Amino acid sequence: MWDDPRLAGLVRLLRAAARPPPGAGRIALALALGLVTHAVFALGVLAMIVAMFFGLSESFGRVPQPYAWAANIALIVQFPLAHSLFLTAKGSRILARLVSGPHGTTLATTTYALIASAQLLALFTLWTPSGIVWWRADGAAFVLVCAAYAAAWLILLKASFDAGAEVQSGALGWMSLMARIAPRFPDMPTRGLFRVIRQPIYVAFALTLWTVPVWTPDQLLLAVAFTAYCLLAPRLKERRFATRYGARFAAYRARTPYALPRIPKNDPQ
């Protein structure tokens, strides 16, 4: 189990960060940014889970109509725009400059996770509910839908682990700075859920959008917008992988479906 690269890289990083070389300022910066990032990450995920559980019918946003829908659409759009921008070469350079001093590049993955988490937190806490509820599950339907919702989140958690927990959580940057080493990114993910489809994180994220027990116009708008993003945005990611991994990624892409698992064919023999 410990030979699994998904665990080996994380354990190696944890061990290095646990024995940091001297440098009080560097260590303080790493710990502070790490603490803030993981706190905002937890709050953002919690806000998303709770808000979607109620179909976005409960939130703190109070923008008056007719401006509420414009504000809500802006909240939706800001996440994929920044999320995709910071994954480009230009976006990477911007991330490296957001932390002043010599450590911006090392902390880029942590800064990226912090920004994405803050965006999610803003989206799900500042949303202005329409006040319209189309459907609310109850009885056996409520139990089944809640089970599906929980399963979707567990799949997302598993896919994030398969992709590299240290990158997905933002730990790679601040722990690398603690250890005073260059961030070491996980290899191209092909294990776990990545054996089944090429984009399990995006698919699992989309599943969380459609398995909620309360349906409102708000939830439908969010689900449609973010599902479209989950289907289209990975194309940009795959271009980067094609450039970075070349023939390895081409072979992986040829044998692994994009978003829908391949149904095994029955052998008549």
C-alpha positions as CSV (number, residue, x, y, z in Angstrom):
1,M,0.0,0.0,0.0
2,W,2.8,2.4,0.9
3,D,4.3,1.9,-2.6
4,D,1.2,3.4,-4.1
5,P,2.4,6.7,-5.6
6,R,-0.8,8.5,-4.5
7,L,0.3,7.8,-0.9
8,A,4.1,7.7,-1.3
9,G,4.3,11.3,-2.6
10,L,2.0,12.6,0.2
11,V,3.9,10.8,2.9
12,R,7.2,12.0,1.6
13,L,5.9,15.6,1.6
14,L,4.5,15.3,5.1
15,R,7.8,13.9,6.4
16,A,9.8,16.6,4.8
17,A,7.5,19.3,6.2
18,A,7.6,17.8,9.7
19,R,11.4,18.4,9.8
20,P,11.8,21.9,8.3
21,P,15.2,23.5,7.9
22,P,15.8,26.6,9.9
23,G,14.1,29.8,8.8
24,A,11.5,31.3,11.1
25,G,10.1,33.7,8.6
26,R,9.7,31.0,5.9
27,I,8.1,28.6,8.3
28,A,5.7,31.2,9.7
29,L,4.6,32.2,6.2
30,A,4.1,28.5,5.2
31,L,2.1,27.7,8.3
32,A,0.0,30.9,8.1
33,L,-1.0,30.4,4.5
34,G,-1.6,26.7,5.0
35,L,-3.9,27.3,7.9
36,V,-5.9,30.0,6.1
37,T,-6.1,27.9,3.0
38,H,-7.3,24.8,4.7
39,A,-9.8,26.7,6.8
40,V,-11.3,28.5,3.8
41,F,-11.3,25.2,1.9
42,A,-13.3,23.5,4.6
43,L,-15.7,26.4,4.9
44,G,-16.2,26.5,1.1
45,V,-16.9,22.8,0.8
46,L,-19.2,22.9,3.8
47,A,-21.1,25.9,2.4
48,M,-21.5,24.1,-0.9
49,I,-22.7,20.9,0.7
50,V,-25.3,22.7,2.9
51,A,-26.5,25.2,0.3
52,M,-27.1,22.6,-2.4
53,F,-28.7,20.3,0.1
54,F,-31.4,22.9,0.4
55,G,-31.4,23.7,-3.4
56,L,-29.9,27.1,-2.8
57,S,-33.2,28.1,-1.1
58,E,-31.2,29.2,2.0
59,S,-28.4,31.7,1.9
60,F,-27.2,35.1,3.1
61,G,-27.6,37.0,-0.1
62,R,-30.2,39.7,0.0
63,V,-29.9,41.5,-3.4
64,P,-33.2,43.0,-4.4
65,Q,-35.0,42.0,-7.6
66,P,-34.6,42.5,-10.5
67,Y,-30.9,42.6,-9.7
68,A,-30.7,39.4,-7.8
69,W,-30.5,37.1,-10.8
70,A,-27.8,39.2,-12.3
71,A,-25.8,39.0,-9.1
72,N,-26.3,35.2,-8.9
73,I,-25.2,34.7,-12.5
74,A,-22.1,36.8,-11.7
75,L,-21.4,34.6,-8.7
76,I,-21.6,31.5,-11.0
77,V,-19.4,33.0,-13.7
78,Q,-16.6,34.2,-11.5
79,F,-15.7,30.7,-10.4
80,P,-15.0,29.0,-13.8
81,L,-13.4,32.1,-15.2
82,A,-10.8,32.5,-12.5
83,H,-10.4,28.7,-12.1
84,S,-9.5,28.3,-15.7
85,L,-7.5,31.5,-16.0
86,F,-5.1,30.5,-13.2
87,L,-4.4,27.2,-14.9
88,T,-3.0,28.9,-18.0
89,A,0.7,30.0,-18.3
90,K,-0.3,33.6,-17.8
91,G,-2.4,32.7,-14.8
92,S,0.5,30.8,-13.3
93,R,2.7,33.9,-13.5
94,I,-0.1,35.9,-11.8
95,L,-0.3,33.4,-9.0
96,A,3.4,33.5,-8.5
97,R,3.3,37.2,-8.0
98,L,0.3,37.2,-5.5
99,V,2.6,36.4,-2.6
100,S,5.3,39.0,-2.5
101,G,8.9,38.0,-1.9
102,P,10.9,35.0,-3.2
103,H,8.3,32.3,-2.3
104,G,5.4,33.1,-4.6
105,T,6.2,30.3,-7.1
106,T,6.5,27.7,-4.5
107,L,3.2,28.7,-2.9
108,A,1.3,29.0,-6.2
109,T,-0.7,25.8,-5.7
110,T,-1.7,26.8,-2.2
111,T,-2.6,30.3,-3.4
112,Y,-4.7,28.7,-6.2
113,A,-6.5,26.5,-3.7
114,L,-7.2,29.5,-1.4
115,I,-8.6,31.6,-4.2
116,A,-10.8,28.7,-5.5
117,S,-12.1,28.0,-2.0
118,A,-12.9,31.7,-1.4
119,Q,-14.8,31.7,-4.7
120,L,-16.9,28.8,-3.7
121,L,-17.5,30.2,-0.2
122,A,-18.6,33.5,-1.8
123,L,-20.9,31.7,-4.3
124,F,-22.8,29.7,-1.8
125,T,-23.0,32.2,1.0
126,L,-23.8,35.3,-1.0
127,W,-26.4,33.7,-3.3
128,T,-29.8,35.4,-3.2
129,P,-32.5,32.8,-3.1
130,S,-35.5,33.2,-5.5
131,G,-37.9,31.9,-2.8
132,I,-39.4,29.4,-5.3
133,V,-39.3,25.7,-4.4
134,W,-40.4,23.3,-7.1
135,W,-39.9,20.0,-5.3
136,R,-38.7,18.8,-1.9
137,A,-38.1,15.1,-1.4
138,D,-39.7,13.4,1.6
139,G,-40.2,9.8,2.9
140,A,-38.3,7.1,1.0
141,A,-37.4,9.5,-1.8
142,F,-35.6,11.7,0.7
143,V,-33.5,8.8,2.0
144,L,-32.6,7.7,-1.5
145,V,-31.7,11.1,-2.8
146,C,-29.6,11.8,0.4
147,A,-27.8,8.6,-0.1
148,A,-27.1,9.5,-3.8
149,Y,-25.9,13.0,-2.7
150,A,-23.5,11.5,-0.1
151,A,-22.3,9.0,-2.6
152,A,-21.5,11.7,-5.1
153,W,-19.4,13.6,-2.5
154,L,-17.6,10.4,-1.6
155,I,-16.8,9.8,-5.3
156,L,-15.5,13.4,-5.5
157,L,-13.3,12.8,-2.5
158,K,-12.0,9.5,-4.0
159,A,-11.3,11.2,-7.3
160,S,-9.4,14.0,-5.6
161,F,-7.3,11.5,-3.8
162,D,-6.5,9.6,-7.0
163,A,-5.5,12.9,-8.6
164,G,-3.1,13.8,-5.8
165,A,-4.5,15.0,-2.4
166,E,-1.6,17.3,-1.8
167,V,-2.4,19.3,-5.0
168,Q,-6.2,19.2,-4.7
169,S,-6.1,20.4,-1.1
170,G,-3.5,23.1,-1.6
171,A,-1.0,21.4,0.8
172,L,1.7,21.0,-1.9
173,G,2.8,24.6,-1.9
174,W,3.0,25.4,1.8
175,M,4.4,22.1,2.8
176,S,7.1,22.4,0.1
177,L,8.0,25.8,1.4
178,M,8.1,24.4,5.0
179,A,10.6,21.8,3.8
180,R,12.4,24.3,1.6
181,I,12.1,22.0,-1.5
182,A,10.7,22.6,-4.9
183,P,7.0,21.4,-5.2
184,R,6.9,18.0,-6.7
185,F,3.7,17.4,-8.6
186,P,2.1,13.9,-8.8
187,D,2.5,12.0,-12.0
188,M,-0.2,11.9,-14.6
189,P,-3.1,10.3,-12.8
190,T,-4.1,6.9,-14.2
191,R,-5.0,4.9,-11.0
192,G,-8.3,4.5,-9.1
193,L,-11.2,6.2,-10.8
194,F,-8.9,7.5,-13.5
195,R,-8.7,3.9,-14.8
196,V,-12.4,4.1,-15.6
197,I,-12.7,7.6,-17.0
198,R,-10.3,10.5,-17.7
199,Q,-12.2,13.2,-15.8
200,P,-13.6,11.6,-12.6
201,I,-13.3,14.9,-10.6
202,Y,-15.4,16.9,-13.0
203,V,-17.9,14.1,-13.4
204,A,-18.2,13.6,-9.6
205,F,-18.6,17.4,-9.2
206,A,-21.4,17.3,-11.7
207,L,-23.1,14.4,-9.9
208,T,-23.2,16.5,-6.7
209,L,-25.2,19.1,-8.6
210,W,-28.0,16.8,-9.7
211,T,-28.5,14.6,-6.6
212,V,-29.9,17.2,-4.2
213,P,-33.2,16.7,-2.3
214,V,-34.6,20.1,-3.0
215,W,-35.1,21.6,-6.5
216,T,-35.5,25.3,-7.2
217,P,-34.8,27.5,-10.2
218,D,-31.7,28.5,-8.4
219,Q,-30.4,24.9,-8.2
220,L,-31.3,24.2,-11.8
221,L,-29.4,27.3,-13.1
222,L,-26.3,26.3,-11.1
223,A,-26.5,22.7,-12.2
224,V,-26.8,23.5,-15.9
225,A,-24.1,26.1,-15.8
226,F,-21.6,24.1,-13.8
227,T,-22.3,20.8,-15.7
228,A,-21.5,22.6,-18.9
229,Y,-18.3,23.8,-17.4
230,C,-17.5,20.2,-16.1
231,L,-17.9,18.9,-19.6
232,L,-16.0,21.6,-21.5
233,A,-13.2,22.8,-19.1
234,P,-11.3,19.5,-19.0
235,R,-10.6,19.9,-22.7
236,L,-8.2,22.7,-21.8
237,K,-6.6,20.5,-19.1
238,E,-6.1,17.7,-21.6
239,R,-4.3,20.0,-24.0
240,R,-1.8,20.7,-21.2
241,F,-1.5,17.0,-20.5
242,A,-0.9,16.3,-24.2
243,T,1.9,18.8,-24.2
244,R,3.4,17.7,-20.9
245,Y,3.1,13.9,-21.3
246,G,3.1,13.4,-25.0
247,A,2.7,9.8,-26.1
248,R,1.9,8.6,-22.6
249,F,-1.2,10.7,-22.5
250,A,-2.1,9.8,-26.1
251,A,-2.1,6.2,-25.2
252,Y,-4.1,6.8,-22.0
253,R,-6.6,8.9,-23.9
254,A,-7.0,6.1,-26.5
255,R,-7.9,3.5,-23.9
256,T,-9.8,5.5,-21.4
257,P,-13.2,7.2,-22.0
258,Y,-13.6,10.9,-21.3
259,A,-16.6,11.1,-18.9
260,L,-18.8,8.0,-19.4
261,P,-17.4,4.6,-18.4
262,R,-17.2,2.1,-21.2
263,I,-19.8,-0.6,-20.9
264,P,-18.1,-4.1,-21.3
265,K,-19.3,-6.0,-24.3
266,N,-20.6,-9.6,-23.7
267,D,-18.4,-12.1,-25.3
268,P,-20.6,-14.6,-27.1
269,Q,-17.8,-17.2,-26.7
